[in-house]
Amino acid sequence: KILNTPHEVFDATELILKVKQPLEDECKYLKLNHILFTFLHLAADKKLAGDLCTSGATCIAYETIEYSNGALPLLIPMSEIAGRLSTQVGAHYLEKHSGGKGVLLGGVPGVEPANVVIIGGGTVGINAAKMAIGLGANVAILDKNLNRLRELDDYFHGRLHTVYSTQHKIEDLLSEADLVITAVLVTGAKAPKLITKDLIAHMKHGSVIVDVAIDQGGCVEGVKPTKHSNPLVKINNVSVYAVPNIPGAVPMTSTIALTNATLPYVLKLANAGYKAVLDDAALAKGVNIRNGSIVHKVVADALDMEYVPLT
């Protein structure tokens, strides 16, 4: 059934499915009987968290549904796309007509390839690295997990440089970087501010930062989210790409990939309602707000709001 207005949709349904956070106008339609199932990224948006608490709705975030082994099944497909696009976007903005220094990622015989630095060795990082290596760039990836660095070294057969992440190493690598990709994720929490304005001042003019972590507040000091229509922030002649919904640039691919991952959970919620949460530990970790309270501890801590355990 096709309805004419958002108000009619919310009034006629109990399960609300979206891709991104509800708009401010949509929050006023949410009620106690609603289950909202979407990406929320509340750690970077205290006002939205407050509005959702006021609504009384049960709000389940795709990005915090978590298996017992730490895997994030609904975030993975979007992270794969964001990682691959981050290299593609970075290559574009390194071109001279796009405001970059005019560097080809892979170079050519007799000309050095570009230096790509990826901060974070998770799903975003590994997919960014696949694209950058495929284009022939010189790639370094930083992570604090030594086991992960060993896995990456084996996976890429030594075709990238694995670096244990410290602030000193970040500063050292960024001074020579042409493209920097932030791929840091702490589930439910704000992203750490790893790249300061002072650090950017020591980067090459015309270099590019793609802040994939902007969904969770971003890793670059002082940068606010941008839009696909105007994606860049300029700091000391360095271009910072800070679009929160990077996969939105390829909606056909993103829609299919996300639906493949979400559909089993949608069917559970449609058939059983909130009881589906009680019967599925991974889905329960996705619940961020219930009965007007923050029920995900990491999200509550990030927002400095009261945490109420889910019951």
Secondary structure, DSSP 8 states (H G I E B T S, - for coil): ---SSHHHHHHH-SEEE-SS---HHHHTT--TT-EEEE---GGG-HHHHHHHHHHT-EEEEGGG---TTS--TTTHHHHHHHHHHHHHHHHHHTSGGGTS----TT-BTTB---EEEEE--SHHHHHHHHHHHHTT-EEEEEES-HHHHHHHHHHTTTSSEEEE--HHHHHHHHTT-SEEEE----TTS-----B-HHHHHTS-TT-EEEEGGGGGT-SBTT----BTTB-EEEETTEEEE--S-GGGGSHHHHHHHHHHHHHHHHHHHHHHTTHHHHT-HHHHTTEEEETTEE--HHHHHHHT--B----
